[in-house]
Amino acid sequence: MKKLLSLLAAVVLGAAGTTACSSGSEPFTGDLSGTTLKVGDQVAGTEKVLQAAGELDDVPYTIEWSSFTSGPPQIEALNAGQIDFAVTGNTPPVLGGDTSTKVVQAYGNDAVGDAVLVRDDSGISTVEQLKGRKIAVARGSSAHGHLVLQLEKAGLSVDDVEINYLQPADSKSAFEAGQVDAWAVWDPYTAIAELSGAKALVRATGVANGYGFGITSDSALGDEARTAALRDLVQRVARAYIWADEHPDEWAAIYAEETGTELEAAKLNTRSTRLAIPLDDKVNESQNSLIDAFVTAGVLPEGFDFGDKVDTRFTDDVRQYFR
């Protein structure tokens, strides 16, 4: 786990120019070899799946990787112009506030890897029994959104429980030490914890939408060369996820070797591979329901339309990879 949480991302160098489409209808014909994209990553997920799928073999621009513990710090880095692109879960772009970012791609799965965990000997068997209990979760993460929805479904509010906002490493320590009664988290942490004896009290399937998003900074979208590079990158990410979905054993073996995760946990983690889906009204409506839940819970002061954060300029480029 320590190795998993402390991985530092490498810099991948591209060597040649390419022809890509700019933000308009005319193709970008410039040389991208002098262009750098700064990309945020979590637990080496995006970088390693691209690498495993062979999608980093011929990149015509430079990618500089930065490692983050969860989605909310990625949103902060995007807003500050420290990175140009990152893949997050469904909640970070909702709780990120008024940021200088746009959602440019959507991904989906059945959310089975997102869970509220309890210790096997806890005696807790229902969400209702979490009333008055301590729950660890990373604020603004997909797990935070899942937790709010599960509490709402059970007729509880965030005021009925004691939420401890902790990043995954600290949540893990608190959970294992018995300092919290439950832990809301996502894969690969869910997979690792389950194989270590934790029990999934509830999973997000059928409750949370399981979406992930490719998010860019406004400054990157305002730059013609970086926009062309982003147009290429979102296609590579979509293809890489398809490869991972079609080669789960190979992906698990590579992930385990690269991150130091136990192979069985890496195999379990493949259940959370997200595939590219249309960034459409269905996605916007589901995200708006999540926003409403946060407003009802008092986490957000007021609602907004998720569609206002969406930029669909890359949709036609990725359409062939939708699943």
Helices and strands as residue ranges (DSSP letters): H 2-5, E 11-12, E 20-21, E 27-28, G 32-34, E 36-42, H 45-52, E 62-68, H 71-79, E 85-89, H 92-95, E 101-108, E 115-119, G 127-130, E 134-137, H 142-153, G 158-160, E 162-165, H 168-176, E 182-185, H 189-195, E 198-203, E 211-217, H 218-221, H 224-246, H 248-259, H 263-269, G 270-272, E 275-277, H 281-296, G 306-309, H 315-318, G 319-321
